[in-house]
């Protein structure tokens, strides 16, 4: 199974990062946090949103975006932005990929988007609205990659499945 990395560029809201950490734990995606962070990693809101899943998490911190690109050199990057020209579902995600999201108040800086225009994608939504919540966007993105992989290595039926076996 390929690796999926959810990358947060300068996240500001601890609850969003905690929710995304929980999504990473549930899906097996790794979490990559690019500083500066808008909170301390000891923040109670961050910990509470991530529940007791922190020990399931593969998390890496970077001092800035250049540090991230240097340490993940050769990675396949996809930049999620409301400014992107095509939908996230139009992409066939490779085995190893990084799904990159900008900070809540500003998104990914345009100079970064312009350098990677062929890898910029958007989550469609109604006109005249700014954006979806960051943690919702990350969940939508990672589950699209997982869907394309037929949810490989994830449990796909709950206990109610036993009712159908009778």
C-alpha positions in Angstrom: 0.0 0.0 0.0 1.3 3.5 -0.9 1.8 6.2 1.7 -0.5 9.2 2.1 0.7 12.3 3.8 -1.6 15.1 5.0 0.4 18.3 5.1 -0.8 21.4 7.0 1.0 24.6 6.1 1.1 26.9 9.1 -2.2 25.6 10.7 -3.8 28.1 13.1 -6.7 26.4 14.9 -5.8 23.5 17.3 -9.1 21.8 17.0 -8.8 21.5 13.2 -5.3 20.0 13.5 -6.5 17.6 16.3 -9.4 16.5 14.1 -7.0 15.9 11.2 -4.7 14.0 13.4 -7.6 11.7 14.3 -8.4 11.2 10.6 -4.8 10.3 10.0 -4.8 7.8 12.8 -8.0 6.2 11.4 -6.8 6.0 7.8 -3.1 5.3 8.3 -2.1 8.6 6.7 0.9 10.5 8.1 0.6 14.0 9.4 3.1 16.7 8.4 3.0 20.0 10.2 4.8 23.0 8.8 5.7 25.8 11.2 4.9 28.3 12.4 1.9 26.7 14.1 -0.8 28.9 15.5 -0.8 26.9 18.8 1.4 24.9 21.0 1.5 21.1 20.5 0.6 20.7 24.2 -2.7 22.7 23.7 -5.6 21.0 25.4 -7.9 21.7 22.5 -5.5 20.0 20.1 -5.2 17.0 22.3 -9.0 16.7 23.0 -9.9 16.9 19.3 -7.4 14.1 18.5 -8.9 12.0 21.4 -6.7 9.1 22.5 -5.4 8.4 19.0 -2.1 10.2 19.3 -0.1 7.0 19.8 -1.4 5.7 16.4 -0.1 8.8 14.6 3.0 9.2 12.4 3.7 12.9 12.7 6.6 15.0 11.4 7.3 18.7 12.0 9.1 21.1 9.6 10.5 24.5 10.4 9.1 26.0 7.1 7.9 25.0 3.6 11.5 24.8 2.2 12.4 22.3 5.0 9.3 20.3 4.0 10.3 20.2 0.3 13.9 19.4 1.1 13.1 16.5 3.5 10.4 15.0 1.2 12.3 15.5 -2.1 10.9 13.5 -4.9 7.4 13.4 -3.4 4.2 13.7 -5.4 2.5 16.9 -4.1 -1.1 17.9 -4.5 -2.2 21.4 -3.4 -5.8 21.9 -2.3 -7.0 25.4 -2.9 -10.3 27.2 -3.7 -8.2 28.9 -6.4 -7.4 25.7 -8.2 -8.5 25.0 -11.8 -9.8 21.4 -11.4 -11.6 19.1 -9.0 -9.7 16.8 -6.7 -11.6 13.8 -8.2 -10.0 14.5 -11.6 -6.6 13.3 -10.3 -5.4 9.7 -10.2 -3.3 9.8 -7.1 0.0 7.9 -7.1 1.0 5.3 -4.6 3.0 7.8 -2.4 1.5 11.3 -2.3 1.3 14.4 -0.1 -2.0 16.3 0.2 -1.2 19.9 1.1 -3.5 22.4 2.8 -2.9 26.0 3.7 -3.7 27.8 6.9 -7.3 28.5 7.7 -7.3 32.2 7.2 -5.3 32.4 3.9 -4.8 29.0 2.3 -1.7 28.2 0.4 0.3 31.2 -0.8 -0.3 32.0 -4.5 3.4 31.9 -5.3 3.5 28.2 -4.2 0.3 27.5 -6.2 1.7 29.1 -9.3 4.9 26.9 -9.2 2.7 23.8 -9.0 -0.3 24.7 -11.1 -0.6 21.3 -12.6 -1.0 19.8 -9.1 -3.5 22.3 -7.7 -7.0 20.9 -7.1 -10.2 22.1 -5.5 -13.2 20.6 -3.7 -16.2 21.9 -5.6 -18.7 24.0 -3.6 -21.3 26.6 -4.1 -20.3 30.1 -5.4 -19.7 33.0 -3.1 -18.6 30.9 -0.2 -15.0 31.1 1.0 -14.1 27.6 1.8 -14.9 24.4 3.7 -13.5 23.7 7.2 -9.9 22.5 7.0 -10.5 19.3 8.8 -13.4 18.4 6.5 -11.3 19.2 3.5 -8.5 17.0 4.6 -10.9 14.1 5.3 -12.6 14.5 1.9 -9.1 14.4 0.2 -7.7 11.4 2.0 -10.8 9.4 1.5 -10.7 10.1 -2.2 -7.2 8.6 -2.4 -8.3 5.7 -0.3 -11.4 5.1 -2.5 -9.2 5.0 -5.5 -7.2 2.2 -3.7 -10.4 0.3 -2.8 -9.9 1.2 0.9 -6.9 -1.2 1.0 -6.0 -2.2 4.5 -9.0 -0.5 6.1 -11.9 -2.4 7.8 -14.9 -2.1 5.5 -17.7 -3.7 7.5 -19.0 -3.2 11.0 -20.6 -5.6 13.4 -23.9 -5.3 11.5 -22.3 -7.2 8.7 -22.9 -10.4 10.7 -26.6 -9.9 10.2 -26.2 -10.4 6.4 -24.2 -13.6 6.9 -27.1 -15.4 8.6 
